[in-house]
Every structure is written in C-alpha cells, then in structure tokens.
Amino acid sequence: MAIGKAQYGSLPFKEAIAFFRAKLNVPGERWTDVWKEQHNTAFTVAGAMTTSLLGDLRNAVDSAIAEGKSLNWFKREFKNIVKRTGWDHTGDAAWRAGVIYDTNMRQSYNAGRYQQLQNFEFWRYVHGDSRYPRPAHQANHNKVLPRTSPWWDVWFPQNGWGCKCRVVGETKQSLARKKLQVSPEPVIEMREWTDKKTGEVHWVAKGIDPGFDYAPGKISSSERAKLQAAEQPPLAERLPERLVPSAFSTVPGVNVHRLNEKLQELMETSAAPEVTQLSAFIKKHDLKTLFIKQAEMNPKAVAATKILADVQSYVGPLAGYHPMNLMTTTGYLSADGFTSRVFNHVVIKTNADMALSRTVINEMRRSVDAVVLLKQSGQPAFTLSDFIKRFNTHGQDAAILTNWLHEMGHQVHYKAGLPHSRLYDWLTTYGQTNHKEWHAELFVMWVLNRKALESWNKDIALYFDNLMKQVLQ
C-alpha cells in the first residue's frame, strides 16, 4: 500500500477565506458607518472613501487571510499603498495597519469557526490571553451553552478591539470527560452608548466594545439573499479602471486618486477621446508619476534622501543612473517638472498645501481659448501653466495638472522617436524654445481643449491625432 507524503505547515482556512471574499466593498468615513452584523457582509476601512483605495486595502487583507501573510508584511504593504495613493489616514501608520490587520484576520477566523462549530451541540467560551484582560470576558471563561443559545448572537468573539477570546465545540462526551456543566442561560445586560460625533444613542451589551456585540459569520436569510442577488465578478473586474494606474506622492492633496478624478471630469467634456488615448499611452508604456516637494528634488537635502529608497522601489532600476537622478534635476529651484528620454517616469514639483481637488476643469479649458486670443492679439502667454497660475481660481493647484500633461507630452514625443514637425506655428513663447517644448506645450492644449487648438490651426490638431495613433500602435 502506497503511503502518501506527509505535509507540514498550516493549511488555508477555507471558511474564513470564503467569508471575507463574500463581502461587498462599502466606502466609509468613520468606523461606525458599518455597524455590528453589517460587518458580516461589508468590507470597510474608516476614511477609505474611494473604491480604488478600498480595493487596494482589500487585496492586501485578502492576501493576509488566504496566504497567511504576517503583520510585518501587511505593514509594509500598507505603507506602499499609502505612498502610492497619497491616502491621508488617521493615526500612526504602524498602529493603523495593525488595527486593520488584526480586526479583519480575527473576525474572518471567527466567522470561519462559527461555520465549523455548527457540527457541535455545545459551545464553550475560552478567554484569550490579552495583554489587558477584560474582567467581563474573564468571567465567561469556560461558559458552556447550547449552540442555539441566543447568548452567542451577542457574545461570539471578537468582543472588542484586540480581543483574543475564542469558542470551542463540545459534545456531551467531551463535557463529561472534562467535568464541565452546561451553564444556566445568561441574562444579557445592556447599556447606553452615545456616538460623540453624531450624538446617536445605541444600546450595546455590557462588557463588549460598541459595535462588536454580534456573531461574525452568522448571516440572516435576508442578508444571504442580498449577497446572492448581488453576485458579482471578481474584485479586479468590479473596480473602476483608473485612467492613470499609479503615482508616487508625498503631498496628500496631490495623489493618484485626485489625478484620476480630474481626468475623469475632463473626459466628461469633449476631451474624452484625447484623455482616453493618453490613458492608453500611459498604460502601454507603463509610465510612472512622482509628485514630490521642492526640497525632495534637491539631492543635498535630507528630505530627498528620506524618500530615495521608496522612489527607487516605485520607479524601478535605471541602468547607468544613480538613484538620486530619478527624482532630481540641476534646475530643481525653477523647474516645475522634468522627464528624460531614458526615463519611464515624470517628476512634478508640488507644495505641501496643494490640492488637485481645487482645480476647476472648465476654467482650464477656457484658458486654452484665452491663450489663442492672446497670440492673435500679438501678446502671447509665456506658457499655458503660467497663464493658469495667474488667472485661474486656485491656479497654483490647476498648474499641477498642466505641468503633468506637459511632461507626458514630452514622453509622447520621445516614444514617437522625437519627430520634427514642419508646422512651425506656436501659441506660447516657451513653445518657441525648441521642437521638444513645441510638442509639450501644444500637447497640453490638445488634451485640454482640442477644439480651441483646431480653431487656431487645424493641421496641428490633426498632427497630434496622428502622433497618438503612432505611439499606440
């Protein structure tokens, strides 16, 4: 008889994995937005208000549950998500990552245990070895009740932040062997708890942290029906596709989420074809974006060395270049952005108080019209970004977007092989500098307001139409 090879190590907890993956994503501003047993069908992280950010966090939690990833791994992944998205979360990063990891891991485990324990007639409460034991939890140690007791609907662990209590299954035989008795049916005492933020009053069980007095894994028939009705494709297919997949940022108000929001607004105008092509170009060539502060562009500054490793990790190795060259330029004091033919990324200078959310897309589009009029009047603007800074509401914030488009325009020109256009007409003074700046300046206007560019010179608008087709082939 053949003997199978023994396997060592932990096995995937199928019930816990299934419980977590059945949840629906629910963006929430505060932890109380999803209350008690709603957590059985909803995944939320307080302050994660966008589906893309919530999706990134969910993928990390899913890997931790399904693959047994450690807390240290999750903290590193959490840090990467924060840097990649610019999420301005509350609390210390290590503490916040620990809360998200511990709560989701334990509740998924407990929900899996809830399903497994259905095969036992009796359940026994076991107090966990917490650093700061809760007297009410200690008092329930070795409490034995029938599986059908309503007490378990309230007291099934986790019963508070950091609670490590658990439940084990028992039979009549195991209880007799351990000399344990079934406990009398407990009275569940309740107390009032007021949400200080909203003033809302909740009744919660004494001894349990607010929001934890429910049984993880117990899903009512109505909730189960909702889940079945909401059968969805895999998470990656449900998340809205980002126009720009990623960006590294050290400024909370200037990040990949805000950038995508503004590009989406631009798409809702007549600029949809141009934005769609730019998005396809970025994805095809895997172009990266760095939004960093001026001090971080100075190779002699401490601020630059602090983010050096993270920048290199995001951008990737570049043969022949010192890592510092990935994010610095000799003209960092005056440059609003830069890129290079050998780079696969663009660098945009920002300030700590900037916010892309303040950008008014319609004003930016009208600015292209204004620049055309200035050229026609013989008083051309220096650059489109300079005009926007001076005459747009929150122009400094809006110029971040035009600077980014300008540098992406350089990348389009590079990937097309640096062609020299025979169309020498220009709209801004800076566009006269050389053929590279001509391309970058007019590319910004083509994306923002092709119609205005076409009104000035139809051949230039068609030139960029064909140039984009070329780089997307």
PEPERA-V802288 format. One record per backbone hydrogen bond with DSSP energy under -0.5 kcal/mol. CO is the residue of the C=O (numbers start at 1). NH is the residue of the N-H. If there is no record, write none. Layout:
BEGIN
co:CO nh:NH
co:CO nh:NH
END
This chain:
BEGIN
co:2 nh:4
co:12 nh:14
co:13 nh:17
co:14 nh:18
co:15 nh:19
co:16 nh:20
co:17 nh:21
co:18 nh:22
co:20 nh:23
co:24 nh:43
co:28 nh:47
co:30 nh:33
co:31 nh:34
co:33 nh:35
co:35 nh:38
co:36 nh:39
co:37 nh:40
co:38 nh:41
co:38 nh:42
co:41 nh:24
co:42 nh:44
co:43 nh:26
co:45 nh:28
co:45 nh:48
co:47 nh:49
co:48 nh:28
co:50 nh:54
co:51 nh:55
co:52 nh:56
co:53 nh:57
co:54 nh:58
co:55 nh:59
co:56 nh:60
co:57 nh:61
co:58 nh:62
co:59 nh:63
co:60 nh:64
co:61 nh:65
co:62 nh:66
co:63 nh:67
co:63 nh:69
co:64 nh:68
co:70 nh:74
co:71 nh:75
co:72 nh:76
co:73 nh:77
co:74 nh:78
co:75 nh:79
co:76 nh:80
co:77 nh:81
co:78 nh:82
co:79 nh:83
co:80 nh:84
co:81 nh:85
co:82 nh:86
co:82 nh:87
co:83 nh:249
co:84 nh:247
co:85 nh:257
co:87 nh:89
co:92 nh:96
co:93 nh:97
co:94 nh:98
co:95 nh:99
co:96 nh:100
co:97 nh:101
co:98 nh:102
co:99 nh:103
co:100 nh:104
co:101 nh:105
co:102 nh:106
co:103 nh:107
co:104 nh:108
co:105 nh:109
co:106 nh:110
co:107 nh:111
co:108 nh:112
co:109 nh:113
co:110 nh:114
co:111 nh:115
co:112 nh:116
co:113 nh:117
co:115 nh:118
co:116 nh:119
co:117 nh:120
co:121 nh:147
co:122 nh:170
co:123 nh:145
co:124 nh:168
co:125 nh:142
co:126 nh:166
co:128 nh:130
co:130 nh:133
co:133 nh:135
co:134 nh:137
co:134 nh:138
co:135 nh:139
co:136 nh:140
co:137 nh:140
co:138 nh:141
co:140 nh:143
co:143 nh:125
co:144 nh:183
co:145 nh:123
co:146 nh:149
co:149 nh:152
co:150 nh:153
co:151 nh:154
co:151 nh:155
co:152 nh:156
co:159 nh:209
co:160 nh:163
co:166 nh:126
co:168 nh:124
co:170 nh:122
co:171 nh:175
co:172 nh:176
co:173 nh:177
co:174 nh:178
co:175 nh:179
co:175 nh:180
co:176 nh:179
co:186 nh:188
co:187 nh:189
co:189 nh:206
co:191 nh:204
co:193 nh:195
co:193 nh:202
co:194 nh:196
co:195 nh:199
co:200 nh:195
co:202 nh:193
co:202 nh:204
co:204 nh:191
co:205 nh:208
co:209 nh:212
co:212 nh:214
co:214 nh:216
co:215 nh:218
co:217 nh:219
co:218 nh:220
co:220 nh:224
co:221 nh:225
co:222 nh:226
co:223 nh:227
co:224 nh:228
co:225 nh:229
co:226 nh:230
co:228 nh:231
co:234 nh:237
co:234 nh:238
co:235 nh:238
co:235 nh:239
co:243 nh:245
co:248 nh:291
co:251 nh:254
co:253 nh:356
co:253 nh:357
co:255 nh:259
co:256 nh:260
co:257 nh:261
co:258 nh:262
co:259 nh:263
co:260 nh:264
co:261 nh:265
co:262 nh:266
co:263 nh:267
co:264 nh:268
co:266 nh:269
co:266 nh:271
co:269 nh:272
co:271 nh:275
co:272 nh:276
co:273 nh:277
co:274 nh:278
co:275 nh:279
co:276 nh:280
co:277 nh:281
co:278 nh:282
co:279 nh:283
co:280 nh:284
co:281 nh:285
co:282 nh:287
co:283 nh:286
co:288 nh:346
co:289 nh:248
co:289 nh:291
co:290 nh:292
co:290 nh:348
co:291 nh:250
co:292 nh:350
co:293 nh:296
co:294 nh:297
co:295 nh:298
co:295 nh:304
co:297 nh:299
co:297 nh:329
co:298 nh:301
co:301 nh:305
co:302 nh:306
co:303 nh:307
co:304 nh:307
co:304 nh:308
co:307 nh:311
co:308 nh:312
co:309 nh:313
co:310 nh:314
co:311 nh:315
co:312 nh:316
co:318 nh:321
co:322 nh:325
co:323 nh:326
co:324 nh:327
co:324 nh:328
co:329 nh:332
co:331 nh:334
co:331 nh:335
co:336 nh:349
co:338 nh:347
co:340 nh:343
co:344 nh:288
co:346 nh:290
co:347 nh:338
co:348 nh:292
co:350 nh:294
co:351 nh:354
co:355 nh:358
co:356 nh:359
co:359 nh:361
co:360 nh:364
co:361 nh:365
co:362 nh:366
co:363 nh:367
co:364 nh:368
co:365 nh:368
co:365 nh:369
co:366 nh:370
co:367 nh:371
co:368 nh:372
co:369 nh:373
co:370 nh:374
co:371 nh:375
co:372 nh:376
co:373 nh:377
co:374 nh:379
co:375 nh:378
co:381 nh:429
co:382 nh:430
co:383 nh:387
co:384 nh:388
co:385 nh:389
co:386 nh:390
co:387 nh:391
co:388 nh:392
co:392 nh:395
co:394 nh:397
co:394 nh:398
co:395 nh:399
co:396 nh:400
co:397 nh:400
co:397 nh:401
co:398 nh:401
co:398 nh:402
co:399 nh:403
co:400 nh:404
co:401 nh:405
co:402 nh:406
co:403 nh:407
co:404 nh:408
co:405 nh:409
co:406 nh:410
co:407 nh:411
co:408 nh:412
co:409 nh:413
co:410 nh:414
co:411 nh:415
co:412 nh:416
co:413 nh:418
co:414 nh:417
co:419 nh:421
co:422 nh:424
co:428 nh:431
co:429 nh:432
co:430 nh:433
co:434 nh:438
co:435 nh:439
co:436 nh:440
co:437 nh:441
co:438 nh:442
co:439 nh:443
co:440 nh:444
co:441 nh:445
co:442 nh:446
co:443 nh:447
co:444 nh:448
co:445 nh:449
co:446 nh:450
co:449 nh:453
co:450 nh:454
co:451 nh:455
co:452 nh:456
co:453 nh:457
co:457 nh:460
co:457 nh:461
co:458 nh:462
co:459 nh:463
co:460 nh:464
co:461 nh:465
co:462 nh:466
co:463 nh:467
co:464 nh:468
co:465 nh:469
co:466 nh:470
co:467 nh:471
co:468 nh:472
co:470 nh:473
END
